[in-house]
Amino acid sequence: MKPAPFEYFAPTSVVEAVSLLDRYGYDAKVLAGGQSLIPTMNFRLAQPSVLV
């Protein structure tokens, strides 16, 4: 299964990342190494509209 559509941001600073998280609130999830977020999204158990 493929994940639901989402918007991806690649901030270049912590300030920019925090600003994006503040702007999108609970709709945003942080994508970092070693997480199981992508497999969870593939099964549509998590459906964030924004990845930072």
PDBQT receptor file of N, H, CA, C and O in Angstrom, charges set to zero:
ATOM      1  N   MET A   1       0.851  -1.178   0.000  1.00  0.00    +0.000 N 
ATOM      2  CA  MET A   1       0.000   0.000   0.000  1.00  0.00    +0.000 C 
ATOM      3  C   MET A   1       0.898   1.242   0.000  1.00  0.00    +0.000 C 
ATOM      4  O   MET A   1       1.985   1.234   0.577  1.00  0.00    +0.000 OA
ATOM      5  N   LYS A   2       0.443   2.271  -0.634  1.00  0.00    +0.000 N 
ATOM      6  H   LYS A   2      -0.441   2.278  -1.103  1.00  0.00    +0.000 HD
ATOM      7  CA  LYS A   2       1.195   3.523  -0.674  1.00  0.00    +0.000 C 
ATOM      8  C   LYS A   2       0.635   4.489   0.361  1.00  0.00    +0.000 C 
ATOM      9  O   LYS A   2      -0.546   4.429   0.705  1.00  0.00    +0.000 OA
ATOM     10  N   PRO A   3       1.504   5.391   0.861  1.00  0.00    +0.000 N 
ATOM     11  CA  PRO A   3       1.023   6.362   1.854  1.00  0.00    +0.000 C 
ATOM     12  C   PRO A   3       0.067   7.382   1.244  1.00  0.00    +0.000 C 
ATOM     13  O   PRO A   3       0.051   7.599   0.032  1.00  0.00    +0.000 OA
ATOM     14  N   ALA A   4      -0.719   7.995   2.104  1.00  0.00    +0.000 N 
ATOM     15  H   ALA A   4      -0.706   7.818   3.088  1.00  0.00    +0.000 HD
ATOM     16  CA  ALA A   4      -1.588   9.097   1.690  1.00  0.00    +0.000 C 
ATOM     17  C   ALA A   4      -0.702  10.267   1.248  1.00  0.00    +0.000 C 
ATOM     18  O   ALA A   4       0.444  10.358   1.689  1.00  0.00    +0.000 OA
ATOM     19  N   PRO A   5      -1.194  11.148   0.402  1.00  0.00    +0.000 N 
ATOM     20  CA  PRO A   5      -0.392  12.295  -0.044  1.00  0.00    +0.000 C 
ATOM     21  C   PRO A   5       0.070  13.153   1.141  1.00  0.00    +0.000 C 
ATOM     22  O   PRO A   5      -0.652  13.332   2.122  1.00  0.00    +0.000 OA
ATOM     23  N   PHE A   6       1.285  13.673   1.019  1.00  0.00    +0.000 N 
ATOM     24  H   PHE A   6       1.871  13.528   0.222  1.00  0.00    +0.000 HD
ATOM     25  CA  PHE A   6       1.823  14.551   2.056  1.00  0.00    +0.000 C 
ATOM     26  C   PHE A   6       2.768  15.554   1.417  1.00  0.00    +0.000 C 
ATOM     27  O   PHE A   6       3.239  15.365   0.296  1.00  0.00    +0.000 OA
ATOM     28  N   GLU A   7       3.033  16.618   2.151  1.00  0.00    +0.000 N 
ATOM     29  H   GLU A   7       2.651  16.772   3.062  1.00  0.00    +0.000 HD
ATOM     30  CA  GLU A   7       3.968  17.653   1.715  1.00  0.00    +0.000 C 
ATOM     31  C   GLU A   7       5.259  17.456   2.499  1.00  0.00    +0.000 C 
ATOM     32  O   GLU A   7       5.220  17.190   3.700  1.00  0.00    +0.000 OA
ATOM     33  N   TYR A   8       6.406  17.586   1.829  1.00  0.00    +0.000 N 
ATOM     34  H   TYR A   8       6.438  17.802   0.853  1.00  0.00    +0.000 HD
ATOM     35  CA  TYR A   8       7.705  17.364   2.462  1.00  0.00    +0.000 C 
ATOM     36  C   TYR A   8       8.509  18.659   2.487  1.00  0.00    +0.000 C 
ATOM     37  O   TYR A   8       8.617  19.357   1.479  1.00  0.00    +0.000 OA
ATOM     38  N   PHE A   9       9.072  18.967   3.654  1.00  0.00    +0.000 N 
ATOM     39  H   PHE A   9       8.985  18.399   4.472  1.00  0.00    +0.000 HD
ATOM     40  CA  PHE A   9       9.951  20.122   3.807  1.00  0.00    +0.000 C 
ATOM     41  C   PHE A   9      11.296  19.636   4.331  1.00  0.00    +0.000 C 
ATOM     42  O   PHE A   9      11.342  18.772   5.206  1.00  0.00    +0.000 OA
ATOM     43  N   ALA A  10      12.385  20.179   3.809  1.00  0.00    +0.000 N 
ATOM     44  H   ALA A  10      12.348  20.881   3.097  1.00  0.00    +0.000 HD
ATOM     45  CA  ALA A  10      13.732  19.856   4.260  1.00  0.00    +0.000 C 
ATOM     46  C   ALA A  10      14.381  21.135   4.789  1.00  0.00    +0.000 C 
ATOM     47  O   ALA A  10      15.125  21.796   4.065  1.00  0.00    +0.000 OA
ATOM     48  N   PRO A  11      14.103  21.488   6.048  1.00  0.00    +0.000 N 
ATOM     49  CA  PRO A  11      14.661  22.726   6.595  1.00  0.00    +0.000 C 
ATOM     50  C   PRO A  11      16.183  22.646   6.695  1.00  0.00    +0.000 C 
ATOM     51  O   PRO A  11      16.756  21.569   6.865  1.00  0.00    +0.000 OA
ATOM     52  N   THR A  12      16.816  23.798   6.588  1.00  0.00    +0.000 N 
ATOM     53  H   THR A  12      16.351  24.673   6.451  1.00  0.00    +0.000 HD
ATOM     54  CA  THR A  12      18.277  23.851   6.651  1.00  0.00    +0.000 C 
ATOM     55  C   THR A  12      18.786  24.347   7.992  1.00  0.00    +0.000 C 
ATOM     56  O   THR A  12      19.994  24.470   8.193  1.00  0.00    +0.000 OA
ATOM     57  N   SER A  13      17.867  24.636   8.914  1.00  0.00    +0.000 N 
ATOM     58  H   SER A  13      16.885  24.536   8.750  1.00  0.00    +0.000 HD
ATOM     59  CA  SER A  13      18.269  25.075  10.250  1.00  0.00    +0.000 C 
ATOM     60  C   SER A  13      17.224  24.634  11.267  1.00  0.00    +0.000 C 
ATOM     61  O   SER A  13      16.087  24.314  10.918  1.00  0.00    +0.000 OA
ATOM     62  N   VAL A  14      17.626  24.624  12.507  1.00  0.00    +0.000 N 
ATOM     63  H   VAL A  14      18.549  24.883  12.790  1.00  0.00    +0.000 HD
ATOM     64  CA  VAL A  14      16.697  24.276  13.585  1.00  0.00    +0.000 C 
ATOM     65  C   VAL A  14      15.587  25.311  13.668  1.00  0.00    +0.000 C 
ATOM     66  O   VAL A  14      14.428  24.965  13.897  1.00  0.00    +0.000 OA
ATOM     67  N   VAL A  15      15.931  26.568  13.485  1.00  0.00    +0.000 N 
ATOM     68  H   VAL A  15      16.873  26.850  13.299  1.00  0.00    +0.000 HD
ATOM     69  CA  VAL A  15      14.935  27.643  13.538  1.00  0.00    +0.000 C 
ATOM     70  C   VAL A  15      13.862  27.422  12.471  1.00  0.00    +0.000 C 
ATOM     71  O   VAL A  15      12.672  27.582  12.742  1.00  0.00    +0.000 OA
ATOM     72  N   GLU A  16      14.280  27.058  11.267  1.00  0.00    +0.000 N 
ATOM     73  H   GLU A  16      15.247  26.928  11.047  1.00  0.00    +0.000 HD
ATOM     74  CA  GLU A  16      13.325  26.801  10.189  1.00  0.00    +0.000 C 
ATOM     75  C   GLU A  16      12.460  25.575  10.503  1.00  0.00    +0.000 C 
ATOM     76  O   GLU A  16      11.257  25.584  10.242  1.00  0.00    +0.000 OA
ATOM     77  N   ALA A  17      13.060  24.530  11.056  1.00  0.00    +0.000 N 
ATOM     78  H   ALA A  17      14.037  24.522  11.267  1.00  0.00    +0.000 HD
ATOM     79  CA  ALA A  17      12.303  23.325  11.409  1.00  0.00    +0.000 C 
ATOM     80  C   ALA A  17      11.256  23.629  12.471  1.00  0.00    +0.000 C 
ATOM     81  O   ALA A  17      10.107  23.201  12.354  1.00  0.00    +0.000 OA
ATOM     82  N   VAL A  18      11.642  24.360  13.497  1.00  0.00    +0.000 N 
ATOM     83  H   VAL A  18      12.575  24.708  13.592  1.00  0.00    +0.000 HD
ATOM     84  CA  VAL A  18      10.704  24.715  14.563  1.00  0.00    +0.000 C 
ATOM     85  C   VAL A  18       9.588  25.598  14.016  1.00  0.00    +0.000 C 
ATOM     86  O   VAL A  18       8.432  25.458  14.415  1.00  0.00    +0.000 OA
ATOM     87  N   SER A  19       9.929  26.499  13.112  1.00  0.00    +0.000 N 
ATOM     88  H   SER A  19      10.868  26.612  12.789  1.00  0.00    +0.000 HD
ATOM     89  CA  SER A  19       8.922  27.362  12.500  1.00  0.00    +0.000 C 
ATOM     90  C   SER A  19       7.897  26.542  11.715  1.00  0.00    +0.000 C 
ATOM     91  O   SER A  19       6.697  26.806  11.796  1.00  0.00    +0.000 OA
ATOM     92  N   LEU A  20       8.364  25.555  10.960  1.00  0.00    +0.000 N 
ATOM     93  H   LEU A  20       9.339  25.341  10.895  1.00  0.00    +0.000 HD
ATOM     94  CA  LEU A  20       7.449  24.692  10.203  1.00  0.00    +0.000 C 
ATOM     95  C   LEU A  20       6.557  23.879  11.135  1.00  0.00    +0.000 C 
ATOM     96  O   LEU A  20       5.357  23.744  10.894  1.00  0.00    +0.000 OA
ATOM     97  N   LEU A  21       7.145  23.342  12.192  1.00  0.00    +0.000 N 
ATOM     98  H   LEU A  21       8.119  23.452  12.387  1.00  0.00    +0.000 HD
ATOM     99  CA  LEU A  21       6.357  22.563  13.150  1.00  0.00    +0.000 C 
ATOM    100  C   LEU A  21       5.320  23.442  13.838  1.00  0.00    +0.000 C 
ATOM    101  O   LEU A  21       4.200  23.001  14.098  1.00  0.00    +0.000 OA
ATOM    102  N   ASP A  22       5.690  24.676  14.131  1.00  0.00    +0.000 N 
ATOM    103  H   ASP A  22       6.600  25.034  13.919  1.00  0.00    +0.000 HD
ATOM    104  CA  ASP A  22       4.749  25.609  14.750  1.00  0.00    +0.000 C 
ATOM    105  C   ASP A  22       3.617  25.954  13.780  1.00  0.00    +0.000 C 
ATOM    106  O   ASP A  22       2.456  26.035  14.179  1.00  0.00    +0.000 OA
ATOM    107  N   ARG A  23       3.958  26.154  12.519  1.00  0.00    +0.000 N 
ATOM    108  H   ARG A  23       4.902  26.088  12.195  1.00  0.00    +0.000 HD
ATOM    109  CA  ARG A  23       2.962  26.534  11.511  1.00  0.00    +0.000 C 
ATOM    110  C   ARG A  23       1.947  25.411  11.263  1.00  0.00    +0.000 C 
ATOM    111  O   ARG A  23       0.749  25.674  11.160  1.00  0.00    +0.000 OA
ATOM    112  N   TYR A  24       2.418  24.168  11.166  1.00  0.00    +0.000 N 
ATOM    113  H   TYR A  24       3.391  23.954  11.249  1.00  0.00    +0.000 HD
ATOM    114  CA  TYR A  24       1.523  23.062  10.808  1.00  0.00    +0.000 C 
ATOM    115  C   TYR A  24       0.994  22.278  12.008  1.00  0.00    +0.000 C 
ATOM    116  O   TYR A  24       0.082  21.466  11.855  1.00  0.00    +0.000 OA
ATOM    117  N   GLY A  25       1.544  22.503  13.182  1.00  0.00    +0.000 N 
ATOM    118  H   GLY A  25       2.285  23.163  13.306  1.00  0.00    +0.000 HD
ATOM    119  CA  GLY A  25       1.029  21.886  14.407  1.00  0.00    +0.000 C 
ATOM    120  C   GLY A  25       0.976  20.371  14.341  1.00  0.00    +0.000 C 
ATOM    121  O   GLY A  25       1.933  19.719  13.925  1.00  0.00    +0.000 OA
ATOM    122  N   TYR A  26      -0.160  19.819  14.758  1.00  0.00    +0.000 N 
ATOM    123  H   TYR A  26      -0.938  20.348  15.096  1.00  0.00    +0.000 HD
ATOM    124  CA  TYR A  26      -0.315  18.367  14.847  1.00  0.00    +0.000 C 
ATOM    125  C   TYR A  26      -0.383  17.687  13.481  1.00  0.00    +0.000 C 
ATOM    126  O   TYR A  26      -0.299  16.461  13.406  1.00  0.00    +0.000 OA
ATOM    127  N   ASP A  27      -0.532  18.448  12.407  1.00  0.00    +0.000 N 
ATOM    128  H   ASP A  27      -0.599  19.444  12.468  1.00  0.00    +0.000 HD
ATOM    129  CA  ASP A  27      -0.546  17.863  11.065  1.00  0.00    +0.000 C 
ATOM    130  C   ASP A  27       0.856  17.501  10.587  1.00  0.00    +0.000 C 
ATOM    131  O   ASP A  27       1.004  16.788   9.594  1.00  0.00    +0.000 OA
ATOM    132  N   ALA A  28       1.892  17.986  11.285  1.00  0.00    +0.000 N 
ATOM    133  H   ALA A  28       1.772  18.565  12.092  1.00  0.00    +0.000 HD
ATOM    134  CA  ALA A  28       3.278  17.754  10.881  1.00  0.00    +0.000 C 
ATOM    135  C   ALA A  28       3.929  16.683  11.744  1.00  0.00    +0.000 C 
ATOM    136  O   ALA A  28       3.648  16.564  12.937  1.00  0.00    +0.000 OA
ATOM    137  N   LYS A  29       4.807  15.906  11.111  1.00  0.00    +0.000 N 
ATOM    138  H   LYS A  29       5.035  16.003  10.142  1.00  0.00    +0.000 HD
ATOM    139  CA  LYS A  29       5.617  14.913  11.814  1.00  0.00    +0.000 C 
ATOM    140  C   LYS A  29       7.063  15.120  11.405  1.00  0.00    +0.000 C 
ATOM    141  O   LYS A  29       7.356  15.506  10.274  1.00  0.00    +0.000 OA
ATOM    142  N   VAL A  30       7.970  14.856  12.351  1.00  0.00    +0.000 N 
ATOM    143  H   VAL A  30       7.732  14.543  13.271  1.00  0.00    +0.000 HD
ATOM    144  CA  VAL A  30       9.398  14.978  12.081  1.00  0.00    +0.000 C 
ATOM    145  C   VAL A  30       9.890  13.654  11.502  1.00  0.00    +0.000 C 
ATOM    146  O   VAL A  30       9.646  12.589  12.071  1.00  0.00    +0.000 OA
ATOM    147  N   LEU A  31      10.573  13.728  10.387  1.00  0.00    +0.000 N 
ATOM    148  H   LEU A  31      10.772  14.592   9.925  1.00  0.00    +0.000 HD
ATOM    149  CA  LEU A  31      11.161  12.550   9.766  1.00  0.00    +0.000 C 
ATOM    150  C   LEU A  31      12.643  12.548  10.111  1.00  0.00    +0.000 C 
ATOM    151  O   LEU A  31      13.376  13.460   9.729  1.00  0.00    +0.000 OA
ATOM    152  N   ALA A  32      13.082  11.524  10.832  1.00  0.00    +0.000 N 
ATOM    153  H   ALA A  32      12.487  10.783  11.142  1.00  0.00    +0.000 HD
ATOM    154  CA  ALA A  32      14.478  11.430  11.243  1.00  0.00    +0.000 C 
ATOM    155  C   ALA A  32      14.953   9.992  11.043  1.00  0.00    +0.000 C 
ATOM    156  O   ALA A  32      14.142   9.076  10.905  1.00  0.00    +0.000 OA
ATOM    157  N   GLY A  33      16.246   9.806  11.029  1.00  0.00    +0.000 N 
ATOM    158  H   GLY A  33      16.904  10.550  11.141  1.00  0.00    +0.000 HD
ATOM    159  CA  GLY A  33      16.800   8.473  10.805  1.00  0.00    +0.000 C 
ATOM    160  C   GLY A  33      16.379   7.463  11.862  1.00  0.00    +0.000 C 
ATOM    161  O   GLY A  33      16.236   7.793  13.039  1.00  0.00    +0.000 OA
ATOM    162  N   GLY A  34      16.186   6.231  11.420  1.00  0.00    +0.000 N 
ATOM    163  H   GLY A  34      16.302   5.963  10.464  1.00  0.00    +0.000 HD
ATOM    164  CA  GLY A  34      15.880   5.141  12.337  1.00  0.00    +0.000 C 
ATOM    165  C   GLY A  34      14.445   5.062  12.799  1.00  0.00    +0.000 C 
ATOM    166  O   GLY A  34      14.125   4.263  13.678  1.00  0.00    +0.000 OA
ATOM    167  N   GLN A  35      13.575   5.870  12.229  1.00  0.00    +0.000 N 
ATOM    168  H   GLN A  35      13.835   6.519  11.514  1.00  0.00    +0.000 HD
ATOM    169  CA  GLN A  35      12.175   5.844  12.651  1.00  0.00    +0.000 C 
ATOM    170  C   GLN A  35      11.382   4.850  11.828  1.00  0.00    +0.000 C 
ATOM    171  O   GLN A  35      11.776   4.469  10.726  1.00  0.00    +0.000 OA
ATOM    172  N   SER A  36      10.275   4.446  12.379  1.00  0.00    +0.000 N 
ATOM    173  H   SER A  36       9.955   4.755  13.274  1.00  0.00    +0.000 HD
ATOM    174  CA  SER A  36       9.379   3.545  11.656  1.00  0.00    +0.000 C 
ATOM    175  C   SER A  36       8.204   4.311  11.056  1.00  0.00    +0.000 C 
ATOM    176  O   SER A  36       7.167   3.721  10.754  1.00  0.00    +0.000 OA
ATOM    177  N   LEU A  37       8.362   5.615  10.885  1.00  0.00    +0.000 N 
ATOM    178  H   LEU A  37       9.204   6.094  11.131  1.00  0.00    +0.000 HD
ATOM    179  CA  LEU A  37       7.265   6.439  10.385  1.00  0.00    +0.000 C 
ATOM    180  C   LEU A  37       6.858   6.058   8.960  1.00  0.00    +0.000 C 
ATOM    181  O   LEU A  37       5.665   5.952   8.676  1.00  0.00    +0.000 OA
ATOM    182  N   ILE A  38       7.809   5.853   8.071  1.00  0.00    +0.000 N 
ATOM    183  H   ILE A  38       8.778   5.939   8.302  1.00  0.00    +0.000 HD
ATOM    184  CA  ILE A  38       7.481   5.553   6.671  1.00  0.00    +0.000 C 
ATOM    185  C   ILE A  38       6.723   4.229   6.546  1.00  0.00    +0.000 C 
ATOM    186  O   ILE A  38       5.696   4.199   5.868  1.00  0.00    +0.000 OA
ATOM    187  N   PRO A  39       7.176   3.130   7.168  1.00  0.00    +0.000 N 
ATOM    188  CA  PRO A  39       6.372   1.904   7.092  1.00  0.00    +0.000 C 
ATOM    189  C   PRO A  39       4.975   2.084   7.690  1.00  0.00    +0.000 C 
ATOM    190  O   PRO A  39       4.004   1.528   7.177  1.00  0.00    +0.000 OA
ATOM    191  N   THR A  40       4.875   2.848   8.758  1.00  0.00    +0.000 N 
ATOM    192  H   THR A  40       5.665   3.299   9.175  1.00  0.00    +0.000 HD
ATOM    193  CA  THR A  40       3.573   3.112   9.374  1.00  0.00    +0.000 C 
ATOM    194  C   THR A  40       2.687   3.901   8.417  1.00  0.00    +0.000 C 
ATOM    195  O   THR A  40       1.481   3.669   8.344  1.00  0.00    +0.000 OA
ATOM    196  N   MET A  41       3.292   4.835   7.685  1.00  0.00    +0.000 N 
ATOM    197  H   MET A  41       4.272   5.023   7.745  1.00  0.00    +0.000 HD
ATOM    198  CA  MET A  41       2.535   5.600   6.690  1.00  0.00    +0.000 C 
ATOM    199  C   MET A  41       2.111   4.705   5.522  1.00  0.00    +0.000 C 
ATOM    200  O   MET A  41       1.017   4.867   4.981  1.00  0.00    +0.000 OA
ATOM    201  N   ASN A  42       2.973   3.763   5.134  1.00  0.00    +0.000 N 
ATOM    202  H   ASN A  42       3.862   3.631   5.574  1.00  0.00    +0.000 HD
ATOM    203  CA  ASN A  42       2.627   2.854   4.035  1.00  0.00    +0.000 C 
ATOM    204  C   ASN A  42       1.397   2.015   4.366  1.00  0.00    +0.000 C 
ATOM    205  O   ASN A  42       0.605   1.703   3.477  1.00  0.00    +0.000 OA
ATOM    206  N   PHE A  43       1.231   1.650   5.625  1.00  0.00    +0.000 N 
ATOM    207  H   PHE A  43       1.875   1.904   6.347  1.00  0.00    +0.000 HD
ATOM    208  CA  PHE A  43       0.047   0.906   6.061  1.00  0.00    +0.000 C 
ATOM    209  C   PHE A  43      -1.113   1.837   6.414  1.00  0.00    +0.000 C 
ATOM    210  O   PHE A  43      -2.187   1.391   6.818  1.00  0.00    +0.000 OA
ATOM    211  N   ARG A  44      -0.873   3.140   6.253  1.00  0.00    +0.000 N 
ATOM    212  H   ARG A  44      -0.001   3.503   5.925  1.00  0.00    +0.000 HD
ATOM    213  CA  ARG A  44      -1.868   4.184   6.552  1.00  0.00    +0.000 C 
ATOM    214  C   ARG A  44      -2.326   4.171   8.007  1.00  0.00    +0.000 C 
ATOM    215  O   ARG A  44      -3.458   4.539   8.321  1.00  0.00    +0.000 OA
ATOM    216  N   LEU A  45      -1.422   3.738   8.890  1.00  0.00    +0.000 N 
ATOM    217  H   LEU A  45      -0.503   3.439   8.635  1.00  0.00    +0.000 HD
ATOM    218  CA  LEU A  45      -1.694   3.825  10.319  1.00  0.00    +0.000 C 
ATOM    219  C   LEU A  45      -1.378   5.231  10.818  1.00  0.00    +0.000 C 
ATOM    220  O   LEU A  45      -1.922   5.677  11.827  1.00  0.00    +0.000 OA
ATOM    221  N   ALA A  46      -0.499   5.920  10.106  1.00  0.00    +0.000 N 
ATOM    222  H   ALA A  46      -0.057   5.557   9.286  1.00  0.00    +0.000 HD
ATOM    223  CA  ALA A  46      -0.201   7.335  10.354  1.00  0.00    +0.000 C 
ATOM    224  C   ALA A  46      -0.393   8.052   9.027  1.00  0.00    +0.000 C 
ATOM    225  O   ALA A  46       0.061   7.577   7.985  1.00  0.00    +0.000 OA
ATOM    226  N   GLN A  47      -1.065   9.198   9.066  1.00  0.00    +0.000 N 
ATOM    227  H   GLN A  47      -1.434   9.584   9.912  1.00  0.00    +0.000 HD
ATOM    228  CA  GLN A  47      -1.327   9.948   7.838  1.00  0.00    +0.000 C 
ATOM    229  C   GLN A  47      -1.050  11.435   8.029  1.00  0.00    +0.000 C 
ATOM    230  O   GLN A  47      -1.958  12.258   7.909  1.00  0.00    +0.000 OA
ATOM    231  N   PRO A  48       0.216  11.787   8.330  1.00  0.00    +0.000 N 
ATOM    232  CA  PRO A  48       0.516  13.213   8.462  1.00  0.00    +0.000 C 
ATOM    233  C   PRO A  48       0.407  13.903   7.112  1.00  0.00    +0.000 C 
ATOM    234  O   PRO A  48       0.723  13.316   6.078  1.00  0.00    +0.000 OA
ATOM    235  N   SER A  49      -0.036  15.139   7.127  1.00  0.00    +0.000 N 
ATOM    236  H   SER A  49      -0.292  15.616   7.968  1.00  0.00    +0.000 HD
ATOM    237  CA  SER A  49      -0.129  15.882   5.871  1.00  0.00    +0.000 C 
ATOM    238  C   SER A  49       1.180  16.591   5.546  1.00  0.00    +0.000 C 
ATOM    239  O   SER A  49       1.385  17.050   4.422  1.00  0.00    +0.000 OA
ATOM    240  N   VAL A  50       2.081  16.676   6.557  1.00  0.00    +0.000 N 
ATOM    241  H   VAL A  50       1.914  16.303   7.469  1.00  0.00    +0.000 HD
ATOM    242  CA  VAL A  50       3.357  17.364   6.376  1.00  0.00    +0.000 C 
ATOM    243  C   VAL A  50       4.461  16.565   7.055  1.00  0.00    +0.000 C 
ATOM    244  O   VAL A  50       4.305  16.122   8.193  1.00  0.00    +0.000 OA
ATOM    245  N   LEU A  51       5.581  16.381   6.352  1.00  0.00    +0.000 N 
ATOM    246  H   LEU A  51       5.708  16.740   5.428  1.00  0.00    +0.000 HD
ATOM    247  CA  LEU A  51       6.788  15.802   6.941  1.00  0.00    +0.000 C 
ATOM    248  C   LEU A  51       7.865  16.869   6.949  1.00  0.00    +0.000 C 
ATOM    249  O   LEU A  51       8.086  17.558   5.953  1.00  0.00    +0.000 OA
ATOM    250  N   VAL A  52       8.532  16.996   8.087  1.00  0.00    +0.000 N 
ATOM    251  H   VAL A  52       8.353  16.436   8.896  1.00  0.00    +0.000 HD
ATOM    252  CA  VAL A  52       9.616  17.971   8.239  1.00  0.00    +0.000 C 
ATOM    253  C   VAL A  52      10.887  17.195   8.497  1.00  0.00    +0.000 C 
ATOM    254  O   VAL A  52      11.951  17.790   8.661  1.00  0.00    +0.000 OA
TER     255      VAL A  52
